[in-house]
Amino acid sequence: MRGKQQVEEIPMFEMIVWSCTNDVCKGWMRQEYSFSAEPACPLCQSGMIHETRLLPQLSHYIGS
Ligand SMILES: [Zn+2]
């Protein structure tokens, strides 16, 4: 028998990301993953702009 599933609240943080300028494209990447001053979208090769997004903080998951 399993315990009831826990609904974990994932803390969200504002992060600056690169976002694709192409309206129909959902491409984006975290700023720290881009090594170029003006990266191109990995999906459609369009230009990218800085944008603030709310993202879950993934680096602080400690499994139990
Ligand atoms: Zn794109």
N, CA, C, O and the ligand as a Tripos MOL2 file, in Angstrom:
@<TRIPOS>MOLECULE
protein
  257   255    65     0     0
PROTEIN
NO_CHARGES

@<TRIPOS>ATOM
      1 N           0.8450   -1.1990    0.0000 N.3       1 MET1
      2 CA          0.0000    0.0000    0.0000 C.3       1 MET1
      3 C           0.8760    1.2430    0.0000 C.2       1 MET1
      4 O           1.8400    1.3610    0.7570 O.2       1 MET1
      5 N           0.5140    2.1340   -0.8510 N.am      2 ARG2
      6 CA          1.3220    3.3470   -0.9670 C.3       2 ARG2
      7 C           0.6780    4.5000   -0.2250 C.2       2 ARG2
      8 O          -0.5450    4.6010   -0.1280 O.2       2 ARG2
      9 N           1.5310    5.3670    0.2960 N.am      3 GLY3
     10 CA          1.0230    6.6000    0.8820 C.3       3 GLY3
     11 C           0.4140    7.4700   -0.1970 C.2       3 GLY3
     12 O           0.6870    7.3120   -1.3870 O.2       3 GLY3
     13 N          -0.3920    8.3630    0.2390 N.am      4 LYS4
     14 CA         -1.0040    9.2290   -0.7530 C.3       4 LYS4
     15 C           0.0650   10.1120   -1.3960 C.2       4 LYS4
     16 O           1.0660   10.4770   -0.7790 O.2       4 LYS4
     17 N          -0.1860   10.4250   -2.6220 N.am      5 GLN5
     18 CA          0.8100   11.1780   -3.3560 C.3       5 GLN5
     19 C           0.9030   12.6050   -2.8350 C.2       5 GLN5
     20 O          -0.0950   13.2930   -2.6180 O.2       5 GLN5
     21 N           2.1280   13.0050   -2.6490 N.am      6 GLN6
     22 CA          2.3290   14.3540   -2.1520 C.3       6 GLN6
     23 C           2.3550   15.3330   -3.3060 C.2       6 GLN6
     24 O           3.0230   15.1200   -4.3170 O.2       6 GLN6
     25 N           1.6250   16.3910   -3.1320 N.am      7 VAL7
     26 CA          1.6830   17.4590   -4.1220 C.3       7 VAL7
     27 C           2.7580   18.4300   -3.6680 C.2       7 VAL7
     28 O           2.6180   19.1340   -2.6680 O.2       7 VAL7
     29 N           3.8160   18.4410   -4.4270 N.am      8 GLU8
     30 CA          4.9190   19.3040   -4.0440 C.3       8 GLU8
     31 C           4.7710   20.6590   -4.6980 C.2       8 GLU8
     32 O           4.4920   20.7700   -5.8920 O.2       8 GLU8
     33 N           4.9560   21.6490   -3.9200 N.am      9 GLU9
     34 CA          4.9700   22.9760   -4.5020 C.3       9 GLU9
     35 C           6.3610   23.2720   -5.0110 C.2       9 GLU9
     36 O           7.3440   23.1970   -4.2740 O.2       9 GLU9
     37 N           6.4220   23.6000   -6.2550 N.am     10 ILE10
     38 CA          7.7100   23.9230   -6.8380 C.3      10 ILE10
     39 C           7.9090   25.4340   -6.7740 C.2      10 ILE10
     40 O           7.1440   26.1970   -7.3620 O.2      10 ILE10
     41 N           8.9170   25.8450   -6.0720 N.am     11 PRO11
     42 CA          9.1660   27.2880   -6.0040 C.3      11 PRO11
     43 C           9.5880   27.8240   -7.3660 C.2      11 PRO11
     44 O          10.4220   27.2320   -8.0510 O.2      11 PRO11
     45 N           9.0060   28.9320   -7.7390 N.am     12 MET12
     46 CA          9.3130   29.5060   -9.0390 C.3      12 MET12
     47 C          10.1700   30.7520   -8.8600 C.2      12 MET12
     48 O           9.9850   31.5310   -7.9250 O.2      12 MET12
     49 N          11.0920   30.9120   -9.7630 N.am     13 PHE13
     50 CA         11.9890   32.0430   -9.6890 C.3      13 PHE13
     51 C          11.9960   32.7800  -11.0120 C.2      13 PHE13
     52 O          11.9000   32.1890  -12.0870 O.2      13 PHE13
     53 N          12.1100   34.0680  -10.8960 N.am     14 GLU14
     54 CA         12.2530   34.8560  -12.1180 C.3      14 GLU14
     55 C          13.6580   34.7030  -12.6400 C.2      14 GLU14
     56 O          14.6340   34.9200  -11.9220 O.2      14 GLU14
     57 N          13.7460   34.3330  -13.8820 N.am     15 MET15
     58 CA         15.0550   34.1860  -14.4960 C.3      15 MET15
     59 C          15.0530   34.8840  -15.8360 C.2      15 MET15
     60 O          14.0380   34.9470  -16.5290 O.2      15 MET15
     61 N          16.2000   35.4010  -16.1800 N.am     16 ILE16
     62 CA         16.3400   36.0010  -17.4980 C.3      16 ILE16
     63 C          16.7590   34.9180  -18.4750 C.2      16 ILE16
     64 O          17.7470   34.2140  -18.2650 O.2      16 ILE16
     65 N          15.9950   34.7980  -19.5380 N.am     17 VAL17
     66 CA         16.2960   33.7790  -20.5310 C.3      17 VAL17
     67 C          16.3750   34.4330  -21.9040 C.2      17 VAL17
     68 O          15.9620   35.5760  -22.0940 O.2      17 VAL17
     69 N          16.9000   33.7020  -22.8240 N.am     18 TRP18
     70 CA         16.8240   34.0850  -24.2250 C.3      18 TRP18
     71 C          15.5500   33.4990  -24.8000 C.2      18 TRP18
     72 O          15.2700   32.3100  -24.6510 O.2      18 TRP18
     73 N          14.7820   34.3600  -25.4610 N.am     19 SER19
     74 CA         13.5220   33.9060  -26.0260 C.3      19 SER19
     75 C          13.5150   34.1820  -27.5240 C.2      19 SER19
     76 O          13.9730   35.2290  -27.9810 O.2      19 SER19
     77 N          12.9930   33.2310  -28.2680 N.am     20 CYS20
     78 CA         12.9750   33.3360  -29.7220 C.3      20 CYS20
     79 C          12.0620   34.4850  -30.1520 C.2      20 CYS20
     80 O          10.9950   34.6910  -29.5750 O.2      20 CYS20
     81 N          12.4890   35.2190  -31.1580 N.am     21 THR21
     82 CA         11.6810   36.3390  -31.6440 C.3      21 THR21
     83 C          10.5990   35.8960  -32.6160 C.2      21 THR21
     84 O           9.7440   36.6910  -33.0070 O.2      21 THR21
     85 N          10.6350   34.6630  -32.9960 N.am     22 ASN22
     86 CA          9.6410   34.1300  -33.9190 C.3      22 ASN22
     87 C           8.3590   33.7930  -33.1480 C.2      22 ASN22
     88 O           8.3710   32.9550  -32.2460 O.2      22 ASN22
     89 N           7.2650   34.4500  -33.5100 N.am     23 ASP23
     90 CA          6.0230   34.2980  -32.7430 C.3      23 ASP23
     91 C           5.5050   32.8650  -32.7030 C.2      23 ASP23
     92 O           4.8960   32.4500  -31.7170 O.2      23 ASP23
     93 N           5.7400   32.1290  -33.7470 N.am     24 VAL24
     94 CA          5.1820   30.7820  -33.8000 C.3      24 VAL24
     95 C           6.1370   29.7500  -33.2110 C.2      24 VAL24
     96 O           5.8450   28.5540  -33.2000 O.2      24 VAL24
     97 N           7.2620   30.2170  -32.7290 N.am     25 CYS25
     98 CA          8.2620   29.2970  -32.1880 C.3      25 CYS25
     99 C           8.3030   29.4370  -30.6800 C.2      25 CYS25
    100 O           8.2340   30.5450  -30.1490 O.2      25 CYS25
    101 N           8.4120   28.3240  -29.9980 N.am     26 LYS26
    102 CA          8.4500   28.3450  -28.5350 C.3      26 LYS26
    103 C           9.8710   28.2270  -27.9970 C.2      26 LYS26
    104 O          10.0910   27.9700  -26.8130 O.2      26 LYS26
    105 N          10.8080   28.4180  -28.8800 N.am     27 GLY27
    106 CA         12.1920   28.2110  -28.4740 C.3      27 GLY27
    107 C          12.6800   29.2360  -27.4610 C.2      27 GLY27
    108 O          12.4020   30.4300  -27.5740 O.2      27 GLY27
    109 N          13.3930   28.7550  -26.4940 N.am     28 TRP28
    110 CA         14.0470   29.6460  -25.5410 C.3      28 TRP28
    111 C          15.1580   28.8650  -24.8780 C.2      28 TRP28
    112 O          15.1900   27.6370  -24.9550 O.2      28 TRP28
    113 N          16.0630   29.5610  -24.2300 N.am     29 MET29
    114 CA         17.1020   28.8730  -23.4710 C.3      29 MET29
    115 C          17.5270   29.7250  -22.2980 C.2      29 MET29
    116 O          17.4000   30.9500  -22.3020 O.2      29 MET29
    117 N          18.0220   29.0540  -21.3230 N.am     30 ARG30
    118 CA         18.5160   29.7830  -20.1710 C.3      30 ARG30
    119 C          19.7590   30.5550  -20.5650 C.2      30 ARG30
    120 O          20.5780   30.1230  -21.3770 O.2      30 ARG30
    121 N          19.8510   31.7130  -19.9490 N.am     31 GLN31
    122 CA         20.9560   32.5760  -20.3060 C.3      31 GLN31
    123 C          22.2960   31.9170  -20.0260 C.2      31 GLN31
    124 O          23.2450   32.0690  -20.7950 O.2      31 GLN31
    125 N          22.3660   31.1890  -18.9290 N.am     32 GLU32
    126 CA         23.6680   30.6180  -18.5800 C.3      32 GLU32
    127 C          24.0720   29.4700  -19.5030 C.2      32 GLU32
    128 O          25.2100   29.0020  -19.4630 O.2      32 GLU32
    129 N          23.1260   29.0200  -20.3370 N.am     33 TYR33
    130 CA         23.4710   27.9550  -21.2630 C.3      33 TYR33
    131 C          23.9120   28.4750  -22.6170 C.2      33 TYR33
    132 O          24.3150   27.7100  -23.4930 O.2      33 TYR33
    133 N          23.8310   29.7650  -22.7720 N.am     34 SER34
    134 CA         24.2470   30.3180  -24.0490 C.3      34 SER34
    135 C          25.6030   30.9720  -23.8890 C.2      34 SER34
    136 O          25.8480   31.7060  -22.9320 O.2      34 SER34
    137 N          26.4510   30.7040  -24.8060 N.am     35 PHE35
    138 CA         27.8050   31.2340  -24.7090 C.3      35 PHE35
    139 C          28.0450   32.3150  -25.7390 C.2      35 PHE35
    140 O          29.1590   32.8150  -25.8950 O.2      35 PHE35
    141 N          26.9910   32.6630  -26.4330 N.am     36 SER36
    142 CA         27.1100   33.6820  -27.4560 C.3      36 SER36
    143 C          26.3980   34.9430  -27.0020 C.2      36 SER36
    144 O          25.3980   34.8680  -26.2870 O.2      36 SER36
    145 N          26.8970   36.0880  -27.4050 N.am     37 ALA37
    146 CA         26.2580   37.3490  -27.0290 C.3      37 ALA37
    147 C          24.9170   37.4980  -27.7300 C.2      37 ALA37
    148 O          23.9970   38.1230  -27.2030 O.2      37 ALA37
    149 N          24.8150   36.9290  -28.9040 N.am     38 GLU38
    150 CA         23.5550   36.9790  -29.6350 C.3      38 GLU38
    151 C          23.2490   35.6080  -30.1900 C.2      38 GLU38
    152 O          23.4890   35.3380  -31.3670 O.2      38 GLU38
    153 N          22.7180   34.7450  -29.3470 N.am     39 PRO39
    154 CA         22.4830   33.3660  -29.7800 C.3      39 PRO39
    155 C          21.3490   33.2850  -30.7870 C.2      39 PRO39
    156 O          20.4740   34.1500  -30.8330 O.2      39 PRO39
    157 N          21.3790   32.2590  -31.5720 N.am     40 ALA40
    158 CA         20.2790   31.9770  -32.4890 C.3      40 ALA40
    159 C          19.4210   30.8800  -31.8840 C.2      40 ALA40
    160 O          19.9110   30.0150  -31.1570 O.2      40 ALA40
    161 N          18.1440   30.9300  -32.1940 N.am     41 CYS41
    162 CA         17.2280   29.9270  -31.6690 C.3      41 CYS41
    163 C          17.6530   28.5360  -32.1270 C.2      41 CYS41
    164 O          17.8950   28.3200  -33.3150 O.2      41 CYS41
    165 N          17.7440   27.5920  -31.1920 N.am     42 PRO42
    166 CA         18.1400   26.2300  -31.5650 C.3      42 PRO42
    167 C          17.0910   25.5330  -32.4250 C.2      42 PRO42
    168 O          17.3940   24.5460  -33.0950 O.2      42 PRO42
    169 N          15.8680   26.0370  -32.4090 N.am     43 LEU43
    170 CA         14.7980   25.3780  -33.1580 C.3      43 LEU43
    171 C          14.6380   25.9420  -34.5570 C.2      43 LEU43
    172 O          14.4670   25.1900  -35.5170 O.2      43 LEU43
    173 N          14.6940   27.2660  -34.6800 N.am     44 CYS44
    174 CA         14.3930   27.8580  -35.9790 C.3      44 CYS44
    175 C          15.4710   28.8210  -36.4560 C.2      44 CYS44
    176 O          15.3520   29.3940  -37.5380 O.2      44 CYS44
    177 N          16.5010   29.0020  -35.6770 N.am     45 GLN45
    178 CA         17.6350   29.8390  -36.0470 C.3      45 GLN45
    179 C          17.2870   31.3170  -36.1220 C.2      45 GLN45
    180 O          18.0550   32.1050  -36.6730 O.2      45 GLN45
    181 N          16.1380   31.7020  -35.5740 N.am     46 SER46
    182 CA         15.8110   33.1210  -35.5220 C.3      46 SER46
    183 C          16.6400   33.8050  -34.4430 C.2      46 SER46
    184 O          17.2960   33.1500  -33.6330 O.2      46 SER46
    185 N          16.5970   35.1180  -34.4480 N.am     47 GLY47
    186 CA         17.2820   35.8480  -33.3910 C.3      47 GLY47
    187 C          16.5770   35.6530  -32.0720 C.2      47 GLY47
    188 O          15.4240   35.2220  -32.0290 O.2      47 GLY47
    189 N          17.2710   35.9730  -30.9910 N.am     48 MET48
    190 CA         16.6830   35.7960  -29.6690 C.3      48 MET48
    191 C          16.8240   37.0750  -28.8650 C.2      48 MET48
    192 O          17.7660   37.8460  -29.0490 O.2      48 MET48
    193 N          15.8710   37.2840  -27.9710 N.am     49 ILE49
    194 CA         15.8950   38.4650  -27.1270 C.3      49 ILE49
    195 C          15.8160   38.0400  -25.6690 C.2      49 ILE49
    196 O          15.3580   36.9470  -25.3350 O.2      49 ILE49
    197 N          16.2770   38.9420  -24.8200 N.am     50 HIS50
    198 CA         16.1730   38.6840  -23.3920 C.3      50 HIS50
    199 C          14.7300   38.7910  -22.9290 C.2      50 HIS50
    200 O          13.9760   39.6500  -23.3880 O.2      50 HIS50
    201 N          14.3660   37.9240  -22.0330 N.am     51 GLU51
    202 CA         13.0130   37.9180  -21.5180 C.3      51 GLU51
    203 C          13.0610   37.3620  -20.1020 C.2      51 GLU51
    204 O          13.8950   36.5160  -19.7810 O.2      51 GLU51
    205 N          12.1650   37.8430  -19.2710 N.am     52 THR52
    206 CA         12.1010   37.3250  -17.9100 C.3      52 THR52
    207 C          11.0070   36.2770  -17.8340 C.2      52 THR52
    208 O           9.8810   36.5140  -18.2730 O.2      52 THR52
    209 N          11.3280   35.1420  -17.2900 N.am     53 ARG53
    210 CA         10.3490   34.0690  -17.1540 C.3      53 ARG53
    211 C          10.3470   33.5300  -15.7370 C.2      53 ARG53
    212 O          11.3480   33.5900  -15.0240 O.2      53 ARG53
    213 N           9.2100   33.0070  -15.3530 N.am     54 LEU54
    214 CA          9.1370   32.2970  -14.0860 C.3      54 LEU54
    215 C           9.4400   30.8320  -14.3510 C.2      54 LEU54
    216 O           8.7490   30.1610  -15.1190 O.2      54 LEU54
    217 N          10.4710   30.3640  -13.7080 N.am     55 LEU55
    218 CA         10.8710   28.9790  -13.9330 C.3      55 LEU55
    219 C          11.0370   28.2770  -12.6010 C.2      55 LEU55
    220 O          11.3910   28.9020  -11.6010 O.2      55 LEU55
    221 N          10.7830   26.9890  -12.5890 N.am     56 PRO56
    222 CA         11.0490   26.2340  -11.3600 C.3      56 PRO56
    223 C          12.5470   26.1340  -11.1390 C.2      56 PRO56
    224 O          13.3200   25.9580  -12.0800 O.2      56 PRO56
    225 N          12.9300   26.2450   -9.9160 N.am     57 GLN57
    226 CA         14.3490   26.0890   -9.6230 C.3      57 GLN57
    227 C          14.6560   24.6070   -9.5420 C.2      57 GLN57
    228 O          14.1420   23.8950   -8.6800 O.2      57 GLN57
    229 N          15.4930   24.1590  -10.4440 N.am     58 LEU58
    230 CA         15.7220   22.7260  -10.5650 C.3      58 LEU58
    231 C          16.9500   22.2700   -9.7870 C.2      58 LEU58
    232 O          17.1360   21.0750   -9.5560 O.2      58 LEU58
    233 N          17.7610   23.1940   -9.3950 N.am     59 SER59
    234 CA         19.0630   22.7980   -8.8600 C.3      59 SER59
    235 C          18.9890   22.4490   -7.3780 C.2      59 SER59
    236 O          19.9850   22.0300   -6.7880 O.2      59 SER59
    237 N          17.8240   22.6180   -6.7790 N.am     60 HIS60
    238 CA         17.7770   22.3850   -5.3350 C.3      60 HIS60
    239 C          16.9100   21.1940   -4.9570 C.2      60 HIS60
    240 O          16.4120   21.0920   -3.8360 O.2      60 HIS60
    241 N          16.7490   20.3170   -5.8980 N.am     61 TYR61
    242 CA         16.0170   19.0940   -5.5530 C.3      61 TYR61
    243 C          16.9530   18.1230   -4.8620 C.2      61 TYR61
    244 O          17.9600   17.6950   -5.4250 O.2      61 TYR61
    245 N          16.6150   17.7970   -3.6770 N.am     62 ILE62
    246 CA         17.4050   16.7930   -2.9620 C.3      62 ILE62
    247 C          16.4940   15.5910   -2.7570 C.2      62 ILE62
    248 O          15.5260   15.6550   -1.9990 O.2      62 ILE62
    249 N          16.8030   14.5230   -3.4210 N.am     63 GLY63
    250 CA         15.9570   13.3610   -3.3410 C.3      63 GLY63
    251 C          15.9000   12.7970   -1.9340 C.2      63 GLY63
    252 O          16.8600   12.9110   -1.1720 O.2      63 GLY63
    253 N          14.7990   12.2030   -1.5980 N.am     64 SER64
    254 CA         14.6990   11.5830   -0.2790 C.3      64 SER64
    255 C          14.1430   10.1800   -0.4380 C.2      64 SER64
    256 O          13.9720    9.4670    0.5520 O.2      64 SER64
    257 ZN         12.7810   29.7900  -32.6620 Zn       65 ZN65
@<TRIPOS>BOND
     1     1     2 1
     2     2     3 1
     3     3     4 2
     4     3     5 am
     5     5     6 1
     6     6     7 1
     7     7     8 2
     8     7     9 am
     9     9    10 1
    10    10    11 1
    11    11    12 2
    12    11    13 am
    13    13    14 1
    14    14    15 1
    15    15    16 2
    16    15    17 am
    17    17    18 1
    18    18    19 1
    19    19    20 2
    20    19    21 am
    21    21    22 1
    22    22    23 1
    23    23    24 2
    24    23    25 am
    25    25    26 1
    26    26    27 1
    27    27    28 2
    28    27    29 am
    29    29    30 1
    30    30    31 1
    31    31    32 2
    32    31    33 am
    33    33    34 1
    34    34    35 1
    35    35    36 2
    36    35    37 am
    37    37    38 1
    38    38    39 1
    39    39    40 2
    40    39    41 am
    41    41    42 1
    42    42    43 1
    43    43    44 2
    44    43    45 am
    45    45    46 1
    46    46    47 1
    47    47    48 2
    48    47    49 am
    49    49    50 1
    50    50    51 1
    51    51    52 2
    52    51    53 am
    53    53    54 1
    54    54    55 1
    55    55    56 2
    56    55    57 am
    57    57    58 1
    58    58    59 1
    59    59    60 2
    60    59    61 am
    61    61    62 1
    62    62    63 1
    63    63    64 2
    64    63    65 am
    65    65    66 1
    66    66    67 1
    67    67    68 2
    68    67    69 am
    69    69    70 1
    70    70    71 1
    71    71    72 2
    72    71    73 am
    73    73    74 1
    74    74    75 1
    75    75    76 2
    76    75    77 am
    77    77    78 1
    78    78    79 1
    79    79    80 2
    80    79    81 am
    81    81    82 1
    82    82    83 1
    83    83    84 2
    84    83    85 am
    85    85    86 1
    86    86    87 1
    87    87    88 2
    88    87    89 am
    89    89    90 1
    90    90    91 1
    91    91    92 2
    92    91    93 am
    93    93    94 1
    94    94    95 1
    95    95    96 2
    96    95    97 am
    97    97    98 1
    98    98    99 1
    99    99   100 2
   100    99   101 am
   101   101   102 1
   102   102   103 1
   103   103   104 2
   104   103   105 am
   105   105   106 1
   106   106   107 1
   107   107   108 2
   108   107   109 am
   109   109   110 1
   110   110   111 1
   111   111   112 2
   112   111   113 am
   113   113   114 1
   114   114   115 1
   115   115   116 2
   116   115   117 am
   117   117   118 1
   118   118   119 1
   119   119   120 2
   120   119   121 am
   121   121   122 1
   122   122   123 1
   123   123   124 2
   124   123   125 am
   125   125   126 1
   126   126   127 1
   127   127   128 2
   128   127   129 am
   129   129   130 1
   130   130   131 1
   131   131   132 2
   132   131   133 am
   133   133   134 1
   134   134   135 1
   135   135   136 2
   136   135   137 am
   137   137   138 1
   138   138   139 1
   139   139   140 2
   140   139   141 am
   141   141   142 1
   142   142   143 1
   143   143   144 2
   144   143   145 am
   145   145   146 1
   146   146   147 1
   147   147   148 2
   148   147   149 am
   149   149   150 1
   150   150   151 1
   151   151   152 2
   152   151   153 am
   153   153   154 1
   154   154   155 1
   155   155   156 2
   156   155   157 am
   157   157   158 1
   158   158   159 1
   159   159   160 2
   160   159   161 am
   161   161   162 1
   162   162   163 1
   163   163   164 2
   164   163   165 am
   165   165   166 1
   166   166   167 1
   167   167   168 2
   168   167   169 am
   169   169   170 1
   170   170   171 1
   171   171   172 2
   172   171   173 am
   173   173   174 1
   174   174   175 1
   175   175   176 2
   176   175   177 am
   177   177   178 1
   178   178   179 1
   179   179   180 2
   180   179   181 am
   181   181   182 1
   182   182   183 1
   183   183   184 2
   184   183   185 am
   185   185   186 1
   186   186   187 1
   187   187   188 2
   188   187   189 am
   189   189   190 1
   190   190   191 1
   191   191   192 2
   192   191   193 am
   193   193   194 1
   194   194   195 1
   195   195   196 2
   196   195   197 am
   197   197   198 1
   198   198   199 1
   199   199   200 2
   200   199   201 am
   201   201   202 1
   202   202   203 1
   203   203   204 2
   204   203   205 am
   205   205   206 1
   206   206   207 1
   207   207   208 2
   208   207   209 am
   209   209   210 1
   210   210   211 1
   211   211   212 2
   212   211   213 am
   213   213   214 1
   214   214   215 1
   215   215   216 2
   216   215   217 am
   217   217   218 1
   218   218   219 1
   219   219   220 2
   220   219   221 am
   221   221   222 1
   222   222   223 1
   223   223   224 2
   224   223   225 am
   225   225   226 1
   226   226   227 1
   227   227   228 2
   228   227   229 am
   229   229   230 1
   230   230   231 1
   231   231   232 2
   232   231   233 am
   233   233   234 1
   234   234   235 1
   235   235   236 2
   236   235   237 am
   237   237   238 1
   238   238   239 1
   239   239   240 2
   240   239   241 am
   241   241   242 1
   242   242   243 1
   243   243   244 2
   244   243   245 am
   245   245   246 1
   246   246   247 1
   247   247   248 2
   248   247   249 am
   249   249   250 1
   250   250   251 1
   251   251   252 2
   252   251   253 am
   253   253   254 1
   254   254   255 1
   255   255   256 2
@<TRIPOS>SUBSTRUCTURE
     1 MET1         2 RESIDUE 1 A MET
     2 ARG2         6 RESIDUE 1 A ARG
     3 GLY3        10 RESIDUE 1 A GLY
     4 LYS4        14 RESIDUE 1 A LYS
     5 GLN5        18 RESIDUE 1 A GLN
     6 GLN6        22 RESIDUE 1 A GLN
     7 VAL7        26 RESIDUE 1 A VAL
     8 GLU8        30 RESIDUE 1 A GLU
     9 GLU9        34 RESIDUE 1 A GLU
    10 ILE10       38 RESIDUE 1 A ILE
    11 PRO11       42 RESIDUE 1 A PRO
    12 MET12       46 RESIDUE 1 A MET
    13 PHE13       50 RESIDUE 1 A PHE
    14 GLU14       54 RESIDUE 1 A GLU
    15 MET15       58 RESIDUE 1 A MET
    16 ILE16       62 RESIDUE 1 A ILE
    17 VAL17       66 RESIDUE 1 A VAL
    18 TRP18       70 RESIDUE 1 A TRP
    19 SER19       74 RESIDUE 1 A SER
    20 CYS20       78 RESIDUE 1 A CYS
    21 THR21       82 RESIDUE 1 A THR
    22 ASN22       86 RESIDUE 1 A ASN
    23 ASP23       90 RESIDUE 1 A ASP
    24 VAL24       94 RESIDUE 1 A VAL
    25 CYS25       98 RESIDUE 1 A CYS
    26 LYS26      102 RESIDUE 1 A LYS
    27 GLY27      106 RESIDUE 1 A GLY
    28 TRP28      110 RESIDUE 1 A TRP
    29 MET29      114 RESIDUE 1 A MET
    30 ARG30      118 RESIDUE 1 A ARG
    31 GLN31      122 RESIDUE 1 A GLN
    32 GLU32      126 RESIDUE 1 A GLU
    33 TYR33      130 RESIDUE 1 A TYR
    34 SER34      134 RESIDUE 1 A SER
    35 PHE35      138 RESIDUE 1 A PHE
    36 SER36      142 RESIDUE 1 A SER
    37 ALA37      146 RESIDUE 1 A ALA
    38 GLU38      150 RESIDUE 1 A GLU
    39 PRO39      154 RESIDUE 1 A PRO
    40 ALA40      158 RESIDUE 1 A ALA
    41 CYS41      162 RESIDUE 1 A CYS
    42 PRO42      166 RESIDUE 1 A PRO
    43 LEU43      170 RESIDUE 1 A LEU
    44 CYS44      174 RESIDUE 1 A CYS
    45 GLN45      178 RESIDUE 1 A GLN
    46 SER46      182 RESIDUE 1 A SER
    47 GLY47      186 RESIDUE 1 A GLY
    48 MET48      190 RESIDUE 1 A MET
    49 ILE49      194 RESIDUE 1 A ILE
    50 HIS50      198 RESIDUE 1 A HIS
    51 GLU51      202 RESIDUE 1 A GLU
    52 THR52      206 RESIDUE 1 A THR
    53 ARG53      210 RESIDUE 1 A ARG
    54 LEU54      214 RESIDUE 1 A LEU
    55 LEU55      218 RESIDUE 1 A LEU
    56 PRO56      222 RESIDUE 1 A PRO
    57 GLN57      226 RESIDUE 1 A GLN
    58 LEU58      230 RESIDUE 1 A LEU
    59 SER59      234 RESIDUE 1 A SER
    60 HIS60      238 RESIDUE 1 A HIS
    61 TYR61      242 RESIDUE 1 A TYR
    62 ILE62      246 RESIDUE 1 A ILE
    63 GLY63      250 RESIDUE 1 A GLY
    64 SER64      254 RESIDUE 1 A SER
    65 ZN65       257 GROUP 0 **** ****
